[in-house]
Amino acid sequence: MSKPMISEDDFKLSDSLGKIKHVIIVMSGKGGVGKSTVSSNIAVELNQKGFETGLMDIDITGPNIPKMFGIEDEQLEVRNERLIPVIVPPSLKVMSMAFLLPSKDSPVIWRGPVKMSAIRQFIEDVEWGKLDYLVVDMPPGTGDEAISIMQLIPKADGVIIVTTPQDVSLLDSRKSIAFAAQAEVPIIGLVENMSGFVCPHCGEVTDIFKSGGGKRTAEEFNIQFLGSVPIEAKVARSGDEGMPIIITDPSSASAKAFSEIVDKVVKTVGE
């Protein structure tokens, strides 16, 4: 039997991702749950633990990762017709759809087929080089964009699902769990973000959005609960100032939570 022909696009895609040991996809069933905050801090912590790490921001309509690292005005380098990721010290490689837009205020008004084509080109034209981990910050939801990305990254080690404690967010996280199962991608675990407000003065924790729902959902679906990340004003402030909390305040409750989450991810996925 003759072997199927490999298209030029398939070859470029394989070549782009071929030197990456582990691919982790971070997704959420809805927007506004802090998915990009979780993605950026996980990527930074992996990098600080000595792993060669890349962070791919593939949220077409809301690419926020450059803002969180203060690299919005960086110009992409093109080498041998490949896009070279922006380096965030010490060695984190960052690529975002935001770098390809005319300005940071430019809206993306594309129909489905154009989005799909852009996603494929974005993935296959990036020169990542050798990486231990590639963290992929997905668009929210489980629509066409998410399906296309899953199909284009078939070697993903698994999905991290981000939720908040509210019932509406947990309902959407259940859809993400079902989506990952249908896409036949393993679920690394679930993160409950904005789990409780930490008072900056006394340290007391108040469950503004309730708490514990993420852990109960994980137990119900027999998936790993990676941890809870509290609400801290300094998390939002550090993101706005262009430096994730894991760097600006490693002793904070949020930074410690992210560190423990990454330890579980590495233990689950492997080094």
C-alpha positions in Angstrom: 0.0 0.0 0.0 1.4 3.4 -1.0 2.0 5.9 1.8 -0.2 9.0 1.8 1.3 12.2 0.4 2.4 14.7 2.9 1.5 18.3 1.9 3.9 21.2 2.2 1.7 22.7 4.9 1.8 19.5 6.9 5.6 19.3 6.6 5.9 22.9 7.8 3.6 22.2 10.7 5.6 19.2 11.7 8.9 21.0 11.3 7.6 23.9 13.5 6.5 21.7 16.4 9.0 18.8 15.9 11.6 20.0 18.5 9.1 20.6 21.3 9.0 17.9 24.0 5.8 18.8 25.7 2.8 20.9 24.6 0.3 22.1 27.2 -3.0 23.7 26.1 -4.6 26.1 28.6 -8.3 26.6 27.9 -11.6 27.8 29.5 -15.2 27.4 28.7 -15.8 31.2 28.9 -13.9 34.4 28.9 -13.0 36.5 31.9 -11.8 33.7 34.2 -8.1 34.7 34.0 -6.9 32.1 31.5 -4.1 34.3 30.2 -3.0 35.1 33.7 -2.8 31.4 34.4 -1.0 30.7 31.1 1.6 33.4 31.6 2.4 32.5 35.2 2.7 28.8 34.4 5.1 29.5 31.5 7.2 31.9 33.7 7.4 29.3 36.5 8.4 26.5 34.1 11.1 28.8 32.7 12.4 29.7 36.2 12.6 26.0 37.1 15.1 25.6 34.3 12.9 24.4 31.4 13.2 25.8 28.0 9.7 27.2 27.6 7.6 28.9 24.9 4.3 30.7 25.3 1.9 30.8 22.3 -0.9 33.4 22.6 -3.3 32.2 20.0 -6.4 34.0 21.2 -7.2 35.9 17.9 -9.7 38.4 19.1 -8.2 39.1 22.5 -4.4 38.5 22.6 -3.4 39.8 26.0 -0.1 38.1 26.7 2.1 40.9 25.3 0.5 43.4 27.7 1.2 41.1 30.6 4.9 41.0 29.8 5.3 44.6 28.7 6.3 43.7 25.2 3.4 45.1 23.2 5.6 47.3 21.1 8.1 44.6 20.1 8.8 44.1 16.4 8.9 40.5 15.2 12.1 39.3 13.5 11.7 37.2 10.4 14.5 34.7 9.7 14.5 32.3 6.8 10.8 33.1 6.2 10.0 32.0 9.8 8.8 34.2 12.7 11.2 34.5 15.6 9.5 34.6 19.1 10.2 37.6 21.4 12.4 36.7 24.3 11.4 37.6 27.8 14.3 37.2 30.3 15.8 34.8 31.2 14.8 32.8 28.1 11.0 32.6 27.8 9.9 32.6 24.1 6.7 34.5 23.5 4.6 34.6 20.3 1.2 36.3 20.1 -1.4 37.2 17.5 -1.1 40.7 18.8 2.3 41.1 17.1 0.7 40.6 13.7 -1.9 43.3 14.1 -1.4 46.8 12.7 -1.8 48.3 16.2 -2.7 47.1 19.7 -6.1 48.8 19.3 -6.9 47.1 16.0 -10.0 44.8 16.1 -9.9 41.5 14.4 -13.0 41.4 12.1 -12.5 38.1 10.3 -14.9 35.5 9.2 -14.4 31.8 10.1 -12.3 30.6 7.1 -9.9 33.6 7.4 -9.5 32.8 11.1 -8.7 29.2 10.4 -6.2 30.0 7.8 -4.5 32.6 10.1 -4.3 30.1 12.9 -2.6 27.5 10.8 -0.1 30.0 9.3 0.6 31.3 12.8 1.4 27.9 14.2 3.4 26.6 11.2 5.5 29.7 10.5 7.0 30.2 14.0 10.5 29.0 14.7 10.4 27.7 18.3 13.6 25.7 18.2 14.1 23.2 21.0 11.7 23.5 23.8 10.9 21.4 26.9 7.5 23.0 27.2 5.2 25.0 24.9 2.2 26.6 26.7 -0.7 27.4 24.4 -3.1 30.1 25.5 -6.3 29.3 23.7 -9.3 31.4 22.7 -12.1 31.0 25.2 -14.9 28.6 24.5 -15.2 25.4 22.4 -16.0 26.8 18.9 -14.3 26.6 15.5 -11.1 28.2 16.6 -10.5 25.8 19.5 -11.4 22.8 17.2 -8.9 23.9 14.6 -6.1 24.5 17.1 -6.7 21.0 18.6 -6.4 19.5 15.1 -3.3 21.4 14.3 -1.5 20.4 17.5 -2.1 16.7 17.6 0.9 16.0 19.8 -0.4 18.0 22.8 0.3 16.3 26.1 -2.9 17.6 27.6 -5.2 20.4 28.6 -5.4 22.6 31.7 -8.9 23.9 32.2 -9.3 27.2 34.0 -12.5 28.1 35.9 -13.7 30.3 38.6 -15.9 29.2 41.6 -19.2 30.6 40.2 -21.8 28.1 39.0 -21.9 29.7 35.5 -18.2 29.3 35.1 -18.2 25.7 36.4 -21.0 24.9 34.0 -18.8 26.1 31.1 -15.8 24.2 32.5 -17.8 21.0 32.2 -18.2 21.8 28.5 -14.5 22.1 28.2 -14.0 18.7 29.9 -16.4 17.2 27.4 -14.7 19.0 24.5 -11.3 17.6 25.5 -12.7 14.1 25.7 -14.3 14.4 22.2 -11.0 15.8 20.9 -9.2 12.8 22.5 -6.8 15.1 24.3 -5.8 14.1 27.9 -6.9 16.5 30.7 -3.9 17.4 32.9 -6.2 19.0 35.4 -8.4 21.9 36.5 -7.4 25.2 38.0 -9.8 27.2 40.1 -8.8 30.9 39.6 -10.1 33.8 41.7 -10.9 31.4 44.5 -10.9 33.8 47.4 -10.0 37.5 48.0 -6.9 38.0 50.1 -7.0 41.2 52.1 -3.8 43.1 51.5 -3.8 44.4 55.0 -4.7 41.5 57.3 -4.3 38.5 54.9 -7.8 37.3 55.7 -9.5 35.4 52.8 -13.0 36.2 51.8 -14.8 33.9 49.3 -16.4 36.6 47.1 -17.2 34.1 44.3 -17.6 31.1 46.6 -14.9 28.4 46.6 -14.4 24.7 46.3 -16.5 24.3 43.2 -13.5 23.6 41.0 -12.3 20.8 43.3 -15.8 19.3 43.4 -16.1 19.4 39.6 -12.7 17.7 39.3 -13.7 15.0 41.7 -17.0 14.5 39.9 -15.2 13.9 36.5 -12.3 12.1 38.1 -9.7 14.5 36.8 -6.8 16.0 38.7 -7.4 19.2 40.7 -4.3 21.3 40.2 -5.0 24.0 42.7 -6.8 27.2 43.7 -5.4 30.7 42.9 -6.8 33.5 45.2 -7.8 37.0 44.2 -5.0 39.5 45.0 -4.9 43.1 43.8 -1.2 42.7 43.1 -1.9 40.0 40.5 -3.9 42.5 38.3 -1.5 45.2 39.0 1.5 43.2 38.1 -0.1 42.0 34.8 -1.0 45.6 33.9 2.6 46.7 34.6 4.0 44.0 32.4 5.4 41.4 34.8 3.5 38.3 36.1 3.1 37.9 39.9 5.4 34.9 39.9 8.2 37.3 39.2 7.1 40.5 41.1 6.1 38.8 44.3 7.2 35.1 44.5 6.2 35.0 48.2 2.6 36.0 47.5 -0.3 33.5 47.9 -1.0 33.5 44.2 2.7 33.0 43.2 2.9 30.0 45.7 -0.3 28.6 44.2 1.1 28.8 40.7 4.4 27.2 41.8 2.5 24.3 43.3 0.3 24.0 40.1 3.5 23.8 37.9 5.0 21.1 40.2 1.9 19.0 39.6 1.9 19.6 35.9 5.6 18.6 35.6 4.9 15.5 37.7 2.0 14.6 35.5 3.5 15.4 32.0 7.1 14.6 32.8 10.3 16.5 32.2 
